[in-house]
Amino acid sequence: MLLTPQIKKILITGGAGFIGSHLVEMLLKENKQVICFDNLSSGKKEWIKPHLRNRNFIFHKADLLDLDKLKKSLKGSDLVWHLAANTDIPNGFFKTDMDLKNCVIGTRNVLEGMRLSGVKQIIFSSTGAIYGETGKIPFSESNGPLLPISLYAAGKLSSESFISAYCYLFGLNAWMFRFGNVLGARMGHGVIHDFQVKLRKNQKQLEILGDGNQAKNYFLVEECIGGMDFVYKHADLAKQPCDIFNLGTDSRTGVVEIADIICQEMKLQGVKYKFTGGKRGWPGDQPQVFLSVAKVKKLGWYPTHSSTEAVRIATRRMLGLEKFAYEG
Ligand SMILES: NC(=O)c1ccc[n+]([C@@H]2O[C@H](COP(=O)([O-])OP(=O)(O)OC[C@H]3O[C@@H](n4cnc5c(N)ncnc54)[C@H](O)[C@@H]3O)[C@@H](O)[C@H]2O)c1
């Protein structure tokens, strides 16, 4: 069972997004009451459509910047699972207020809404991107100083700080997670999504951003949700009101290996790879991600699939060759 029997009603911000819509499905399967708060900026109504008639499900199409609506929607919830944010990382370079509004102010509004409506628990999706490139490898929760290299990461690090301060000042508890790359069906962004879109348009040549040396860690969406749930149940918040955990695998997959897997699963042969060059795929990209998951491992959790297995499974799900176990 996800969460505990005492947690009956959960407000999910970003519940119509990639991770959020999987979480909605998993919670509804367990007869939890779910309130989905999403402005559909990158989420899709079709991903939550099957639940719109479920009496345990309420959908508010609304923006985190609307504090009044947030406060009303939060009433009676036992926990907030806060996933909403700008997730178009490259676009933050051009629209420089996106991460400030949708992540920093959005998170502060969630916290303020919780304070005003008496909700005490929050699970937060941060990112391994907050580690930037300080050269301390692997990226461990105790690394510092943290110097983000994208506005997305800056927004997440600021949000972690606001969450911590609200916990210490107003009696909240928070479980914060710095994810590796999360994979599954319904991805609206990320390397697997991009390569599939490009290969559908041109089956002879694939453009790969950067020099081809990028390597990151990948894990499946249900493992990400399972990992958060495990930590929620097992982390000791007796001495401090909030804690932070890296979440993912410690294996990695290179970008060319990902391209190979996608071509294999799409049954394409002889595709030429064209590299755009430079070590970064886009401004703010972290080409090398070495996430340490020792802290969550010590607590007793580790994903079942390696990074490369997760890439293949997610590719197959996106191509409709495999199903997410909770679907339908
Ligand atoms: N997918 C990953 O690999 C990954 C990695 C690290 C962290 N995360 C974090 O996990 C969370 C979920 O990511 P995802 O991959 O499902 O992305 P997503 O874009 O599919 O989901 C984000 C959701 O938030 C909603 N949203 C955005 N701004 C909003 C606002 N102002 N008000 C209301 N709703 C708003 C969007 O419509 C969308 O449904 C995000 O916070 C993301 O930063 C994801």
PDBQT file of the ligand as one rigid body, heavy atoms in Angstrom, charges set to zero:
ROOT
HETATM    1  N1  LIG A 401      10.847  13.361 -15.267  1.00  0.00    +0.000 N 
HETATM    2  C1  LIG A 401      12.069  13.470 -14.765  1.00  0.00    +0.000 C 
HETATM    3  O1  LIG A 401      13.014  12.856 -15.254  1.00  0.00    +0.000 OA
HETATM    4  C2  LIG A 401      12.308  14.337 -13.555  1.00  0.00    +0.000 A 
HETATM    5  C3  LIG A 401      13.616  14.400 -13.029  1.00  0.00    +0.000 A 
HETATM    6  C4  LIG A 401      13.843  15.199 -11.907  1.00  0.00    +0.000 A 
HETATM    7  C5  LIG A 401      12.795  15.903 -11.340  1.00  0.00    +0.000 A 
HETATM    8  N2  LIG A 401      11.557  15.830 -11.881  1.00  0.00    +0.000 N 
HETATM    9  C6  LIG A 401      10.478  16.607 -11.277  1.00  0.00    +0.000 C 
HETATM   10  O2  LIG A 401       9.321  15.812 -11.110  1.00  0.00    +0.000 OA
HETATM   11  C7  LIG A 401       8.154  16.624 -11.277  1.00  0.00    +0.000 C 
HETATM   12  C8  LIG A 401       7.229  16.007 -12.305  1.00  0.00    +0.000 C 
HETATM   13  O3  LIG A 401       7.918  15.954 -13.540  1.00  0.00    +0.000 OA
HETATM   14  P1  LIG A 401       7.311  15.309 -14.851  1.00  0.00    +0.000 P 
HETATM   15  O4  LIG A 401       8.424  14.661 -15.564  1.00  0.00    +0.000 OA
HETATM   16  O5  LIG A 401       6.078  14.543 -14.524  1.00  0.00    +0.000 OA
HETATM   17  O6  LIG A 401       6.963  16.610 -15.684  1.00  0.00    +0.000 OA
HETATM   18  P2  LIG A 401       5.580  17.108 -16.336  1.00  0.00    +0.000 P 
HETATM   19  O7  LIG A 401       5.922  18.350 -17.084  1.00  0.00    +0.000 OA
HETATM   20  O8  LIG A 401       4.945  16.019 -17.105  1.00  0.00    +0.000 OA
HETATM   21  O9  LIG A 401       4.710  17.445 -15.067  1.00  0.00    +0.000 OA
HETATM   22  C9  LIG A 401       4.641  18.717 -14.459  1.00  0.00    +0.000 C 
HETATM   23  C10 LIG A 401       3.174  19.051 -14.267  1.00  0.00    +0.000 C 
HETATM   24  O10 LIG A 401       3.053  20.291 -13.572  1.00  0.00    +0.000 OA
HETATM   25  C11 LIG A 401       2.035  21.074 -14.201  1.00  0.00    +0.000 C 
HETATM   26  N3  LIG A 401       2.343  22.493 -13.899  1.00  0.00    +0.000 N 
HETATM   27  C12 LIG A 401       3.451  23.182 -14.276  1.00  0.00    +0.000 A 
HETATM   28  N4  LIG A 401       3.384  24.453 -13.809  1.00  0.00    +0.000 NA
HETATM   29  C13 LIG A 401       2.216  24.548 -13.106  1.00  0.00    +0.000 A 
HETATM   30  C14 LIG A 401       1.576  25.604 -12.395  1.00  0.00    +0.000 A 
HETATM   31  N5  LIG A 401       2.131  26.827 -12.323  1.00  0.00    +0.000 N 
HETATM   32  N6  LIG A 401       0.390  25.357 -11.818  1.00  0.00    +0.000 NA
HETATM   33  C15 LIG A 401      -0.203  24.124 -11.907  1.00  0.00    +0.000 A 
HETATM   34  N7  LIG A 401       0.355  23.088 -12.573  1.00  0.00    +0.000 NA
HETATM   35  C16 LIG A 401       1.549  23.305 -13.166  1.00  0.00    +0.000 A 
HETATM   36  C17 LIG A 401       2.123  20.721 -15.675  1.00  0.00    +0.000 C 
HETATM   37  O11 LIG A 401       0.951  20.989 -16.400  1.00  0.00    +0.000 OA
HETATM   38  C18 LIG A 401       2.428  19.227 -15.594  1.00  0.00    +0.000 C 
HETATM   39  O12 LIG A 401       1.249  18.458 -15.569  1.00  0.00    +0.000 OA
HETATM   40  C19 LIG A 401       8.644  18.010 -11.662  1.00  0.00    +0.000 C 
HETATM   41  O13 LIG A 401       8.688  18.819 -10.525  1.00  0.00    +0.000 OA
HETATM   42  C20 LIG A 401      10.047  17.758 -12.174  1.00  0.00    +0.000 C 
HETATM   43  O14 LIG A 401      10.882  18.887 -12.007  1.00  0.00    +0.000 OA
HETATM   44  C21 LIG A 401      11.288  15.069 -12.983  1.00  0.00    +0.000 A 
ENDROOT
TORSDOF 0
